[in-house]
Amino acid sequence: MWDWLKAYAVPFYDTFWMSRGMQEFEFLYGYPLEAGLMQLTKLSRRLPEEVGRLIQEKLKETNEEASIHFGQPYFNTATVAGRYRMMLKKMAKELDVDIAEIDKLKKPRSPWWMMKGTKGSADE
């Protein structure tokens, strides 16, 4: 149990699911959320403070649009990742940035069962 707690520890209270959602976002979309937000800021030529305000606004919107799955008291990691994607799309639209330009950050990867370190992967 202690190993699990150390491995999944987050520095701030109530940020575990946000952190896991960011990992899921990278797994699903092929680039870190932070890189997408930095690219969006760069392409929009807006101040980071303005983009930060917009992040909060759009996350609040997606919170109201997403739903919690039956039997869970919170958004699961895939839903959190999806909310981040919705937020990024909404921000791109509002800042007049083509989301395809941000999606160019995507790195090609193998399916999860072929990832490095898994039995039978090409890396072994």
DSSP file with accessible surface (Angstrom, degrees, kcal/mol):
  #  RESIDUE AA STRUCTURE BP1 BP2  ACC     N-H-->O    O-->H-N    N-H-->O    O-->H-N    TCO  KAPPA ALPHA  PHI   PSI    X-CA   Y-CA   Z-CA
    1    1 A M     >        0   0  159      0, 0.0     4,-2.4     0, 0.0     5,-0.2   0.000 360.0 360.0 360.0 -43.0    0.0    0.0    0.0
    2    2 A W  H  >  +     0   0  179      1,-0.2     4,-2.5     2,-0.2     5,-0.2   0.866 360.0  53.7 -64.1 -36.2    2.8    2.4    0.9
    3    3 A D  H  > S+     0   0  126      2,-0.2     4,-2.4     1,-0.2    -1,-0.2   0.917 109.6  48.1 -62.1 -43.7    4.5    1.9   -2.5
    4    4 A W  H  > S+     0   0  141      2,-0.2     4,-2.1     1,-0.2    -2,-0.2   0.928 110.9  50.8 -62.7 -44.8    1.2    2.7   -4.2
    5    5 A L  H  < S+     0   0   68     -4,-2.4     4,-0.5     1,-0.2    -2,-0.2   0.913 112.5  46.3 -61.0 -42.1    0.8    5.9   -2.1
    6    6 A K  H >< S+     0   0  155     -4,-2.5     3,-0.7     1,-0.2    -1,-0.2   0.907 112.8  50.0 -65.7 -42.4    4.3    7.0   -2.9
    7    7 A A  H 3< S+     0   0   79     -4,-2.4    -1,-0.2     1,-0.2    -2,-0.2   0.839 119.4  36.1 -66.6 -33.2    3.9    6.3   -6.6
    8    8 A Y  T 3< S+     0   0   86     -4,-2.1    -1,-0.2    -5,-0.2    -2,-0.2   0.292  85.1 133.5-105.7  11.0    0.7    8.2   -6.9
    9    9 A A    <   -     0   0   74     -3,-0.7    -3,-0.1    -4,-0.5    -4,-0.0  -0.292  37.3-161.0 -64.1 141.1    1.3   11.0   -4.5
   10   10 A V        -     0   0   44      1,-0.1     6,-0.1     2,-0.0     4,-0.1  -0.945  21.2-129.0-120.9 148.3    0.4   14.5   -5.7
   11   11 A P  S    S+     0   0  114      0, 0.0     2,-0.4     0, 0.0    -1,-0.1   0.747  87.5  50.5 -72.1 -22.6    1.8   17.7   -4.1
   12   12 A F  S >  S-     0   0  148      1,-0.0     3,-1.1    -3,-0.0     4,-0.2  -0.929  90.9-101.6-122.6 145.0   -1.5   19.5   -3.6
   13   13 A Y  T 3  S+     0   0  218     -2,-0.4    -1,-0.0     1,-0.2     0, 0.0  -0.243 102.3  11.0 -59.6 140.5   -4.8   18.3   -2.0
   14   14 A D  T 3  S+     0   0  130      1,-0.1    -1,-0.2    -4,-0.1     4,-0.1   0.797  96.5 104.8  64.3  31.7   -7.5   17.3   -4.4
   15   15 A T    <>  +     0   0   27     -3,-1.1     4,-2.5     2,-0.1     5,-0.2   0.367  43.8  99.9-117.4   2.7   -5.4   17.3   -7.5
   16   16 A F  H  > S+     0   0   45      1,-0.2     4,-2.6     2,-0.2     5,-0.2   0.933  85.9  43.6 -56.2 -50.4   -5.0   13.5   -8.0
   17   17 A W  H  > S+     0   0   87      1,-0.2     4,-2.3     2,-0.2    -1,-0.2   0.847 112.2  53.5 -70.8 -30.6   -7.7   13.2  -10.7
   18   18 A M  H  > S+     0   0   89      2,-0.2     4,-1.9     1,-0.2    -1,-0.2   0.935 111.1  47.1 -65.3 -43.4   -6.5   16.3  -12.5
   19   19 A S  H  X S+     0   0   45     -4,-2.5     4,-1.9     2,-0.2    -2,-0.2   0.932 113.5  46.7 -63.4 -45.9   -3.0   14.8  -12.6
   20   20 A R  H  X S+     0   0   66     -4,-2.6     4,-2.4     1,-0.2    -1,-0.2   0.878 109.8  55.2 -64.3 -36.2   -4.2   11.4  -13.8
   21   21 A G  H  X S+     0   0    0     -4,-2.3     4,-2.6    -5,-0.2    -1,-0.2   0.873 105.2  52.4 -64.6 -35.6   -6.4   13.2  -16.4
   22   22 A M  H  X S+     0   0   60     -4,-1.9     4,-2.1     2,-0.2    11,-0.3   0.900 109.5  48.9 -67.7 -37.6   -3.3   15.0  -17.8
   23   23 A Q  H  X S+     0   0   98     -4,-1.9     4,-2.1     2,-0.2    -2,-0.2   0.917 112.5  48.1 -65.3 -41.6   -1.5   11.6  -18.1
   24   24 A E  H  X S+     0   0   51     -4,-2.4     4,-2.9     2,-0.2     5,-0.2   0.887 107.7  56.1 -65.6 -38.9   -4.6   10.2  -19.9
   25   25 A F  H  X S+     0   0    0     -4,-2.6     4,-3.2     2,-0.2     5,-0.4   0.947 108.8  46.5 -57.4 -48.3   -4.7   13.3  -22.2
   26   26 A E  H  X S+     0   0   83     -4,-2.1     4,-1.9     1,-0.2    -1,-0.2   0.908 113.1  49.7 -62.7 -40.2   -1.2   12.6  -23.3
   27   27 A F  H  < S+     0   0   69     -4,-2.1    -2,-0.2     1,-0.2    -1,-0.2   0.929 118.5  38.5 -63.5 -43.3   -1.9    8.9  -23.8
   28   28 A L  H  < S+     0   0   68     -4,-2.9    -2,-0.2     1,-0.2    -1,-0.2   0.893 127.9  29.6 -75.6 -41.6   -5.0    9.7  -25.9
   29   29 A Y  H  < S-     0   0   63     -4,-3.2    -3,-0.2    -5,-0.2    -2,-0.2   0.523  99.8-121.6-106.0  -8.1   -3.9   12.7  -27.9
   30   30 A G  S  < S+     0   0    8     -4,-1.9    77,-1.8    -5,-0.4    -4,-0.2   0.551  81.7  67.8  85.7   6.1   -0.2   12.1  -28.2
   31   31 A Y  S    S-     0   0    2     -6,-0.3    -2,-0.2    75,-0.2    -1,-0.1  -0.986  87.6 -94.1-152.3 153.0    1.2   15.3  -26.6
   32   32 A P     >  -     0   0   30      0, 0.0     4,-1.9     0, 0.0     3,-0.3  -0.401  29.4-127.3 -67.7 144.6    1.2   16.7  -23.1
   33   33 A L  H  > S+     0   0    7    -11,-0.3     4,-2.6     1,-0.2     5,-0.2   0.893 110.4  57.8 -56.0 -40.9   -1.6   19.2  -22.2
   34   34 A E  H  > S+     0   0   98      1,-0.2     4,-2.5     2,-0.2    -1,-0.2   0.897 104.9  50.2 -59.3 -40.8    1.0   21.7  -21.1
   35   35 A A  H  > S+     0   0   32     -3,-0.3     4,-2.6     2,-0.2    -1,-0.2   0.902 110.0  50.8 -65.1 -39.7    2.6   21.6  -24.6
   36   36 A G  H  X S+     0   0    0     -4,-1.9     4,-2.4     2,-0.2    -2,-0.2   0.916 111.4  47.3 -63.4 -41.6   -0.7   22.2  -26.2
   37   37 A L  H  X S+     0   0   27     -4,-2.6     4,-2.4     2,-0.2    -2,-0.2   0.893 112.2  49.8 -68.4 -37.4   -1.5   25.1  -24.0
   38   38 A M  H  X S+     0   0  135     -4,-2.5     4,-2.5    -5,-0.2    -2,-0.2   0.922 112.0  48.1 -66.3 -41.3    1.9   26.6  -24.6
   39   39 A Q  H  X S+     0   0   43     -4,-2.6     4,-3.0     2,-0.2     5,-0.2   0.905 110.9  51.4 -64.7 -40.6    1.5   26.2  -28.4
   40   40 A L  H  X S+     0   0    0     -4,-2.4     4,-2.2     2,-0.2    -2,-0.2   0.924 110.4  48.4 -61.2 -44.5   -2.0   27.8  -28.2
   41   41 A T  H  X>S+     0   0   30     -4,-2.4     4,-1.2     2,-0.2     5,-1.1   0.930 113.7  47.6 -61.8 -44.0   -0.5   30.7  -26.3
   42   42 A K  H  <5S+     0   0  149     -4,-2.5     3,-0.3     1,-0.2    -2,-0.2   0.933 114.4  44.9 -63.1 -47.9    2.2   31.1  -28.9
   43   43 A L  H  <5S+     0   0   63     -4,-3.0    -1,-0.2     1,-0.2    -2,-0.2   0.821 115.2  47.5 -68.6 -31.7   -0.1   30.8  -31.9
   44   44 A S  H  <5S-     0   0   15     -4,-2.2    -1,-0.2    -5,-0.2    -2,-0.2   0.673  96.8-140.4 -82.6 -18.5   -2.6   33.2  -30.4
   45   45 A R  T  <5 +     0   0  229     -4,-1.2     2,-0.3    -3,-0.3    -3,-0.2   0.855  52.9 142.2  58.4  36.6    0.0   35.8  -29.5
   46   46 A R      < -     0   0   92     -5,-1.1    -1,-0.2    -6,-0.2    -2,-0.1  -0.720  59.4 -94.9-103.0 159.5   -1.9   36.4  -26.3
   47   47 A L    >>  -     0   0  115     -2,-0.3     4,-2.2     1,-0.1     3,-0.6  -0.443  30.8-122.1 -70.1 142.7   -0.4   37.1  -22.8
   48   48 A P  H 3> S+     0   0   85      0, 0.0     4,-2.8     0, 0.0     5,-0.2   0.846 113.1  58.4 -54.5 -33.4   -0.1   34.0  -20.6
   49   49 A E  H 3> S+     0   0  138      2,-0.2     4,-2.1     1,-0.2     5,-0.2   0.902 106.1  47.7 -64.1 -40.3   -2.3   35.8  -18.0
   50   50 A E  H <> S+     0   0   66     -3,-0.6     4,-2.1     2,-0.2    -1,-0.2   0.918 113.0  47.8 -67.0 -41.9   -5.1   36.1  -20.5
   51   51 A V  H  X S+     0   0    4     -4,-2.2     4,-2.4     2,-0.2    -2,-0.2   0.917 109.5  54.4 -65.0 -39.6   -4.7   32.4  -21.6
   52   52 A G  H  X S+     0   0   30     -4,-2.8     4,-1.8    -5,-0.2    -2,-0.2   0.910 108.3  48.6 -60.1 -41.7   -4.7   31.4  -17.9
   53   53 A R  H  X S+     0   0  121     -4,-2.1     4,-2.1     1,-0.2    -1,-0.2   0.924 111.0  50.6 -63.7 -41.5   -8.0   33.3  -17.3
   54   54 A L  H  X S+     0   0    1     -4,-2.1     4,-3.0     1,-0.2     5,-0.3   0.871 104.6  57.9 -66.4 -35.5   -9.5   31.6  -20.3
   55   55 A I  H  X S+     0   0   33     -4,-2.4     4,-2.6     1,-0.2     5,-0.2   0.948 108.4  45.9 -58.1 -49.7   -8.4   28.2  -19.0
   56   56 A Q  H  X S+     0   0  134     -4,-1.8     4,-1.9     1,-0.2    -2,-0.2   0.921 114.1  48.7 -60.5 -44.0  -10.3   28.7  -15.9
   57   57 A E  H  X S+     0   0   72     -4,-2.1     4,-1.8     1,-0.2    -2,-0.2   0.936 114.8  43.2 -63.0 -47.0  -13.4   29.9  -17.8
   58   58 A K  H  X S+     0   0   14     -4,-3.0     4,-2.5     1,-0.2    -1,-0.2   0.851 110.7  55.1 -73.4 -32.6  -13.4   27.1  -20.3
   59   59 A L  H  X S+     0   0   31     -4,-2.6     4,-2.1    -5,-0.3    -1,-0.2   0.907 107.3  51.3 -63.6 -39.1  -12.7   24.4  -17.6
   60   60 A K  H  X S+     0   0  139     -4,-1.9     4,-1.4    -5,-0.2    -2,-0.2   0.924 110.0  49.8 -63.4 -41.4  -15.8   25.6  -15.7
   61   61 A E  H  X S+     0   0   56     -4,-1.8     4,-1.2     1,-0.2     3,-0.3   0.927 111.4  47.5 -61.1 -46.8  -17.8   25.4  -18.9
   62   62 A T  H  X S+     0   0    0     -4,-2.5     4,-2.1     1,-0.2    -1,-0.2   0.822 105.0  60.9 -68.0 -28.6  -16.7   21.8  -19.6
   63   63 A N  H  < S+     0   0   79     -4,-2.1    -1,-0.2     1,-0.2    -2,-0.2   0.879 107.5  45.1 -61.8 -36.7  -17.4   20.9  -16.0
   64   64 A E  H  < S+     0   0  139     -4,-1.4    -1,-0.2    -3,-0.3    -2,-0.2   0.742 114.9  48.2 -78.8 -23.6  -21.0   21.8  -16.6
   65   65 A E  H  < S+     0   0  107     -4,-1.2    -2,-0.2    -5,-0.1    -1,-0.2   0.733  99.7  75.8 -88.7 -26.1  -21.2   20.0  -19.9
   66   66 A A     <  -     0   0   25     -4,-2.1     2,-0.3    -5,-0.1     9,-0.0  -0.449  69.5-143.4 -85.2 161.9  -19.6   16.7  -18.8
   67   67 A S        -     0   0   81     -2,-0.1     2,-0.4    12,-0.0    -2,-0.0  -0.925  13.1-119.3-127.2 153.9  -21.3   14.0  -16.8
   68   68 A I        -     0   0   83     -2,-0.3     7,-0.1     7,-0.1     2,-0.1  -0.710  37.3-116.6 -87.7 135.7  -20.2   11.7  -14.0
   69   69 A H    >   -     0   0   87     -2,-0.4     3,-2.1     5,-0.4     5,-0.2  -0.426  42.4 -81.0 -75.2 150.9  -20.7    8.0  -14.9
   70   70 A F  T 3  S+     0   0  211      1,-0.3    -1,-0.1    -2,-0.1     0, 0.0  -0.157 114.7  16.1 -52.3 132.5  -23.1    5.8  -13.0
   71   71 A G  T 3  S+     0   0   71      1,-0.2    -1,-0.3    -3,-0.1    -2,-0.1   0.442 102.8 102.3  85.9  -1.3  -21.6    4.6   -9.7
   72   72 A Q    <   -     0   0   65     -3,-2.1    -1,-0.2     1,-0.1     4,-0.1  -0.957  57.5-155.2-116.3 137.9  -18.7    7.0   -9.5
   73   73 A P  S    S+     0   0  109      0, 0.0     2,-0.3     0, 0.0    -1,-0.1   0.393  79.4  29.8 -88.3   5.6  -18.7   10.1   -7.3
   74   74 A Y  S    S-     0   0   91     -5,-0.2    -5,-0.4   -57,-0.0     2,-0.3  -0.939  97.7 -75.5-152.6 168.7  -16.2   12.0   -9.6
   75   75 A F        -     0   0   29     -2,-0.3    -7,-0.1    -7,-0.1     2,-0.0  -0.559  49.8-130.4 -69.7 134.5  -15.0   12.3  -13.2
   76   76 A N     >  -     0   0   36     -2,-0.3     4,-2.5     1,-0.1     5,-0.2  -0.281  30.5 -95.1 -78.4 174.3  -12.9    9.3  -14.2
   77   77 A T  H  > S+     0   0   31      1,-0.2     4,-2.5     2,-0.2     5,-0.2   0.871 124.3  51.2 -62.9 -38.0   -9.5    9.8  -15.9
   78   78 A A  H  > S+     0   0   46      2,-0.2     4,-2.4     1,-0.2    -1,-0.2   0.894 110.9  49.0 -66.5 -37.2  -10.9    9.5  -19.4
   79   79 A T  H  > S+     0   0   22      2,-0.2     4,-2.5     1,-0.2    -2,-0.2   0.914 110.7  50.2 -68.1 -40.6  -13.6   12.1  -18.7
   80   80 A V  H  X S+     0   0    6     -4,-2.5     4,-2.2     2,-0.2    -2,-0.2   0.940 111.7  48.5 -62.4 -44.1  -11.0   14.5  -17.2
   81   81 A A  H  X S+     0   0    0     -4,-2.5     4,-2.1     1,-0.2    -2,-0.2   0.917 111.2  50.6 -61.6 -41.8   -8.9   14.0  -20.3
   82   82 A G  H  X S+     0   0   21     -4,-2.4     4,-2.7     1,-0.2    -1,-0.2   0.881 107.7  52.9 -63.1 -38.4  -11.9   14.6  -22.5
   83   83 A R  H  X S+     0   0   31     -4,-2.5     4,-2.7     2,-0.2    -1,-0.2   0.907 108.0  51.1 -63.4 -40.9  -12.7   17.8  -20.6
   84   84 A Y  H  X S+     0   0    9     -4,-2.2     4,-2.6     2,-0.2    -2,-0.2   0.910 110.7  48.9 -62.7 -39.8   -9.2   19.0  -21.2
   85   85 A R  H  X S+     0   0   29     -4,-2.1     4,-2.5     2,-0.2    -2,-0.2   0.923 111.1  49.3 -65.5 -43.8   -9.6   18.4  -24.9
   86   86 A M  H  X S+     0   0   63     -4,-2.7     4,-2.6     2,-0.2    -2,-0.2   0.920 111.3  50.8 -59.4 -43.0  -12.9   20.2  -24.9
   87   87 A M  H  X S+     0   0    2     -4,-2.7     4,-2.6     2,-0.2    -2,-0.2   0.934 109.8  49.4 -59.8 -46.8  -11.3   23.1  -23.1
   88   88 A L  H  X S+     0   0    0     -4,-2.6     4,-2.6     1,-0.2    -2,-0.2   0.915 112.1  48.1 -61.6 -42.6   -8.4   23.2  -25.6
   89   89 A K  H  X S+     0   0  110     -4,-2.5     4,-2.3     2,-0.2    -1,-0.2   0.913 112.3  48.7 -64.4 -43.6  -10.8   23.2  -28.6
   90   90 A K  H  X S+     0   0   54     -4,-2.6     4,-2.4     2,-0.2    -2,-0.2   0.907 112.8  48.0 -62.7 -42.1  -13.0   26.0  -27.0
   91   91 A M  H  X S+     0   0    0     -4,-2.6     4,-2.6     2,-0.2    -2,-0.2   0.918 109.9  51.8 -65.7 -42.9   -9.9   28.1  -26.3
   92   92 A A  H  <>S+     0   0    2     -4,-2.6     5,-3.1    -5,-0.2     4,-0.3   0.924 111.2  48.3 -59.7 -43.1   -8.6   27.6  -29.9
   93   93 A K  H ><5S+     0   0  179     -4,-2.3     3,-1.1     3,-0.2    -1,-0.2   0.940 113.7  45.7 -62.8 -46.9  -11.9   28.7  -31.3
   94   94 A E  H 3<5S+     0   0   90     -4,-2.4    -1,-0.2     1,-0.3    -2,-0.2   0.854 116.0  45.6 -66.6 -33.4  -12.1   31.8  -29.1
   95   95 A L  T 3<5S-     0   0    7     -4,-2.6    -1,-0.3    -5,-0.2    -2,-0.2   0.349 113.5-117.8 -91.9   6.1   -8.5   32.7  -29.8
   96   96 A D  T < 5 +     0   0  152     -3,-1.1     2,-0.4    -4,-0.3    -3,-0.2   0.918  65.5 142.3  58.6  48.9   -8.9   32.1  -33.5
   97   97 A V      < -     0   0   18     -5,-3.1     2,-0.5    -6,-0.1    -1,-0.2  -0.967  56.1-119.3-119.5 135.4   -6.3   29.3  -33.6
   98   98 A D    >>  -     0   0   96     -2,-0.4     3,-1.7     1,-0.2     4,-0.8  -0.635  15.9-146.7 -74.4 119.5   -6.7   26.2  -35.8
   99   99 A I  H >> S+     0   0   38     -2,-0.5     4,-2.6     1,-0.3     3,-0.5   0.815  96.4  68.4 -59.5 -26.7   -6.7   23.2  -33.5
  100  100 A A  H 3> S+     0   0   45      1,-0.2     4,-0.7     2,-0.2    -1,-0.3   0.829  93.5  57.9 -62.5 -29.7   -5.0   21.2  -36.2
  101  101 A E  H <4 S+     0   0   71     -3,-1.7     3,-0.3     2,-0.2    -1,-0.2   0.862 109.2  43.9 -67.7 -35.8   -1.9   23.4  -35.6
  102  102 A I  H X< S+     0   0    0     -4,-0.8     3,-2.1    -3,-0.5    -2,-0.2   0.896 107.1  59.7 -74.1 -39.5   -1.8   22.3  -32.0
  103  103 A D  H >< S+     0   0   47     -4,-2.6     3,-1.9     1,-0.3    -1,-0.2   0.646  83.9  80.7 -66.8 -12.0   -2.5   18.7  -32.9
  104  104 A K  T 3< S+     0   0  144     -4,-0.7    -1,-0.3    -3,-0.3    -2,-0.1   0.669  77.5  73.4 -65.8 -13.9    0.7   18.7  -35.0
  105  105 A L  T <  S+     0   0   54     -3,-2.1    -1,-0.3    -4,-0.1    -2,-0.2   0.669  71.2 119.2 -69.7 -16.9    2.5   18.2  -31.6
  106  106 A K    <   -     0   0  122     -3,-1.9   -75,-0.2    -4,-0.1   -76,-0.2  -0.263  55.4-149.1 -58.3 131.1    1.2   14.6  -31.7
  107  107 A K        -     0   0  115    -77,-1.8    -1,-0.1     1,-0.0    -2,-0.1  -0.842  20.9-113.4-100.1 136.0    4.0   12.1  -31.6
  108  108 A P        +     0   0  129      0, 0.0     2,-0.3     0, 0.0    -1,-0.0  -0.382  45.5 173.2 -65.7 143.9    3.4    8.8  -33.4
  109  109 A R        -     0   0  110     -2,-0.0     3,-0.1     6,-0.0     6,-0.1  -0.974  31.7-106.1-148.2 163.9    3.4    5.9  -30.9
  110  110 A S        -     0   0   62     -2,-0.3     5,-0.1     1,-0.2     0, 0.0  -0.453  52.3 -82.7 -83.5 161.8    2.7    2.2  -30.7
  111  111 A P    >   -     0   0   57      0, 0.0     3,-2.5     0, 0.0     4,-0.4  -0.232  50.2-100.9 -58.4 157.8   -0.5    0.8  -29.2
  112  112 A W  G >  S+     0   0  163      1,-0.3     3,-1.3     2,-0.2    -2,-0.1   0.821 122.4  58.0 -54.9 -33.9   -0.3    0.5  -25.4
  113  113 A W  G 3  S+     0   0  145      1,-0.3    -1,-0.3     5,-0.0    -3,-0.0   0.648 107.7  48.2 -76.6  -8.0    0.4   -3.2  -25.5
  114  114 A M  G <  S+     0   0   66     -3,-2.5     8,-0.5     7,-0.1     9,-0.3   0.330  85.6 126.0-107.1   5.4    3.5   -2.5  -27.6
  115  115 A M  S X  S-     0   0   67     -3,-1.3     3,-1.9    -4,-0.4     6,-0.1  -0.218  74.5 -75.6 -67.0 157.1    4.9    0.2  -25.4
  116  116 A K  T 3  S+     0   0  175      1,-0.2    -1,-0.2     6,-0.1     3,-0.1  -0.155 116.3  20.8 -53.4 135.7    8.4    0.1  -24.0
  117  117 A G  T 3  S+     0   0   64      1,-0.3     2,-0.3    -3,-0.1    -1,-0.2   0.344  91.3 121.3  89.5  -8.0    8.9   -2.3  -21.2
  118  118 A T  S X  S-     0   0   47     -3,-1.9     3,-2.2     1,-0.1    -1,-0.3  -0.653  76.0 -93.2 -90.2 149.0    5.9   -4.5  -21.9
  119  119 A K  T 3  S+     0   0  198     -2,-0.3    -1,-0.1     1,-0.3     3,-0.1  -0.365 112.0  15.5 -60.7 127.6    6.4   -8.2  -22.5
  120  120 A G  T 3  S+     0   0   63      1,-0.3    -1,-0.3    -2,-0.1     2,-0.1   0.484  91.3 142.1  88.3   2.2    6.6   -8.8  -26.2
  121  121 A S    X   -     0   0    8     -3,-2.2     3,-1.3    -6,-0.1    -1,-0.3  -0.356  64.8-115.1 -74.7 160.2    7.2   -5.2  -27.2
  122  122 A A  T 3  S+     0   0   86     -8,-0.5    -1,-0.1     1,-0.3    -7,-0.1   0.707 111.3  66.4 -67.0 -16.9    9.7   -4.3  -29.9
  123  123 A D  T 3         0   0   94     -9,-0.3    -1,-0.3    -5,-0.1    -7,-0.1   0.646 360.0 360.0 -79.0 -19.2   11.9   -2.6  -27.3
  124  124 A E    <         0   0  148     -3,-1.3    -8,-0.0    -6,-0.2    -5,-0.0  -0.412 360.0 360.0 -75.3 360.0   12.8   -5.8  -25.5
